[in-house]
Amino acid sequence: MINAVRSELLRTRRKGIVLGWSGLTVLFTVMINMVMAQVVGSSSTGPTAGPGVSFPTLGQWQAADGITAGLSSAAGMYGVVALSFWAIVTAGDYSSGLIRLTASAQPDRVRLLLGKAGALALWTAAVTTVALVADLVIAPVAAQSADIDVSAWGRDIVPTLAGAWFNLFATLLVWGVIGLALALVTRSAAVSISVGVGYVLVVEAVVTAALDAIADWTPGATLGALARGGTADIPYGTALALGALYTLLGLGVALTVFRRRDITD
């Protein structure tokens, strides 16, 4: 298994992937913090959440853990990016024909797929770290630009950062596994990304509006709550359990399709 992960890490260490994923992460971190400073700073109740974005109130942003509020606010945007890159790497093996070579070198398809998932999980951990570092740099600047008092940010900084990192990593991991499953089913990065973006922007909003009873069980709501460390509607334990369930379901679908489908057609 370790060799499979190491092999996939080497194959996915392409400049376009590393710089593209990291660059988009930094861009979204800067954008969400600057927008949040201008919008949240002018309201004590907090603005209405948009697709893939959930802003805190002014009080929540000024709290001790408010320095990482930008990470949870942009979790949906980060998630779509993670889904996209997992799908690109997975579907790219089919479009390039490389899947035949890798399957010949490693006939055990379960080990091959888990090696890919493990390598992508490590890249996801690295990108999560990039997001956290970027947030630590830009959040104070954004708050200062809006003249917001953030003196409480220095308290309990280590557990705050560790918790924020883990919650964001867990969230992105679930989105990535969904991208992996979609790419294996469709064999197309474009289709997988379209489905992911369409779901975040349109489908979930329509479904939750029509079926309020399942609003707290949908992936977007669950993963948003997970990134924020739990909400009033979805406790942290519930969000973590549902995130694990979505991950297992995604891996189950991916493994089933990968093992049973002919890779030569």
VOLUMPA-233154 format. One record per residue (C-alpha): x, y, z. Coordinates in steps of 0.05 Angstrom, whole numbers, padded with zeros to 5 digits, always signed. Layout:
BEGIN
XYZ/...
//
This chain:
BEGIN
+00000+00000+00000/+00056+00048+00017/+00089+00036-00050/+00022+00049-00085/+00014+00115-00048/+00087+00135-00063/+00078+00119-00136/+00014+00161-00141/+00048+00218-00104/+00103+00219-00156/+00054+00217-00214/+00010+00272-00186/+00068+00318-00168/+00056+00359-00231/+00067+00433-00230/-00002+00448-00260/-00037+00409-00205/+00004+00434-00146/+00005+00507-00167/-00066+00507-00193/-00097+00477-00131/-00054+00518-00083/-00064+00582-00123/-00140+00576-00124/-00140+00561-00050/-00100+00624-00035/-00143+00665-00082/-00208+00642-00048/-00178+00654+00021/-00159+00726+00004/-00226+00739-00031/-00271+00711+00024/-00234+00748+00080/-00236+00815+00044/-00309+00807+00025/-00326+00784+00096/-00291+00844+00126/-00332+00893+00084/-00399+00857+00089/-00397+00828+00160/-00364+00890+00188/-00424+00932+00170/-00476+00886+00202/-00484+00858+00272/-00531+00803+00249/-00492+00775+00191/-00511+00773+00117/-00552+00720+00084/-00510+00660+00062/-00501+00647-00012/-00487+00583-00050/-00424+00552-00023/-00412+00610+00025/-00436+00621+00097/-00414+00685+00132/-00408+00691+00208/-00439+00748+00248/-00394+00804+00271/-00393+00776+00341/-00373+00707+00316/-00317+00737+00275/-00291+00777+00334/-00291+00715+00379/-00227+00678+00398/-00235+00629+00341/-00257+00682+00292/-00188+00684+00260/-00206+00619+00223/-00277+00642+00204/-00255+00653+00132/-00237+00579+00125/-00305+00554+00146/-00340+00609+00106/-00305+00588+00042/-00309+00513+00056/-00359+00501-00001/-00313+00537-00050/-00252+00499-00026/-00294+00435-00031/-00311+00446-00104/-00238+00458-00119/-00218+00394-00083/-00272+00355-00120/-00247+00383-00185/-00174+00364-00175/-00190+00295-00150/-00234+00285-00211/-00181+00314-00259/-00127+00267-00232/-00173+00206-00234/-00206+00218-00301/-00140+00239-00332/-00114+00168-00326/-00170+00146-00373/-00164+00202-00423/-00089+00191-00429/-00093+00115-00429/-00046+00113-00369/-00096+00071-00331/-00078+00010-00372/-00004+00016-00354/-00017+00027-00280/-00066-00031-00277/-00014-00076-00311/+00040-00055-00262/-00008-00063-00203/-00061-00116-00219/-00093-00109-00150/-00144-00055-00167/-00165-00044-00095/-00094-00029-00075/-00085+00014-00137/-00146+00057-00123/-00133+00063-00048/-00062+00084-00065/-00090+00140-00109/-00139+00161-00055/-00083+00161-00004/-00038+00204-00047/-00094+00253-00061/-00111+00255+00013/-00039+00276+00027/-00044+00331-00025/-00109+00352+00007/-00074+00357+00074/-00020+00400+00043/-00071+00446+00010/-00109+00451+00076/-00044+00476+00108/-00036+00526+00052/-00106+00552+00065/-00093+00558+00140/-00027+00596+00130/-00059+00642+00078/-00117+00655+00126/-00069+00673+00183/-00036+00724+00138/-00097+00756+00106/-00149+00754+00162/-00116+00806+00206/-00105+00851+00146/-00178+00844+00125/-00202+00859+00196/-00157+00920+00201/-00182+00946+00135/-00253+00946+00163/-00231+00973+00231/-00256+00911+00268/-00232+00896+00339/-00200+00827+00338/-00162+00830+00403/-00192+00763+00425/-00158+00726+00368/-00095+00713+00409/-00130+00668+00460/-00125+00592+00455/-00092+00599+00387/-00062+00529+00382/-00126+00489+00394/-00164+00538+00350/-00117+00528+00292/-00112+00453+00301/-00187+00446+00303/-00197+00490+00242/-00145+00451+00203/-00176+00384+00220/-00247+00406+00205/-00227+00436+00137/-00185+00376+00119/-00242+00328+00136/-00290+00370+00095/-00244+00372+00034/-00230+00298+00040/-00305+00282+00033/-00311+00329-00027/-00250+00297-00058/-00277+00226-00050/-00342+00249-00083/-00300+00276-00141/-00263+00209-00145/-00327+00170-00148/-00358+00216-00201/-00295+00212-00244/-00295+00136-00242/-00368+00132-00260/-00366+00183-00316/-00292+00177-00337/-00296+00251-00351/-00266+00307-00309/-00311+00359-00343/-00375+00321-00327/-00353+00308-00256/-00336+00381-00243/-00401+00403-00276/-00441+00357-00231/-00404+00381-00169/-00410+00455-00184/-00483+00447-00207/-00500+00411-00143/-00469+00463-00097/-00498+00523-00135/-00567+00496-00156/-00589+00426-00138/-00581+00427-00062/-00613+00496-00056/-00674+00471-00095/-00678+00405-00058/-00674+00436+00011/-00725+00489-00007/-00774+00436-00031/-00759+00384+00022/-00742+00419+00087/-00743+00354+00126/-00678+00331+00093/-00643+00398+00093/-00596+00378+00149/-00577+00311+00115/-00552+00337+00049/-00477+00336+00035/-00470+00411+00028/-00505+00427+00094/-00469+00370+00130/-00400+00390+00105/-00413+00463+00118/-00429+00446+00190/-00368+00402+00195/-00323+00458+00171/-00352+00505+00223/-00345+00454+00280/-00420+00443+00284/-00480+00488+00282/-00545+00496+00320/-00581+00452+00270/-00525+00401+00259/-00482+00384+00320/-00408+00371+00307/-00413+00297+00323/-00470+00288+00274/-00434+00326+00220/-00371+00285+00231/-00410+00219+00229/-00447+00239+00166/-00382+00262+00134/-00351+00194+00149/-00413+00160+00120/-00409+00200+00055/-00335+00183+00050/-00348+00108+00058/-00405+00110+00008/-00362+00147-00042/-00304+00099-00034/-00353+00040-00039/-00380+00065-00105/-00311+00081-00131/-00283+00012-00112/-00343-00024-00141/-00339+00012-00208/-00264+00007-00213/-00262-00067-00198/-00319-00088-00244/-00312-00043-00304/-00267-00061-00362/-00212-00009-00367/-00196-00025-00439/-00261-00001-00470/
//
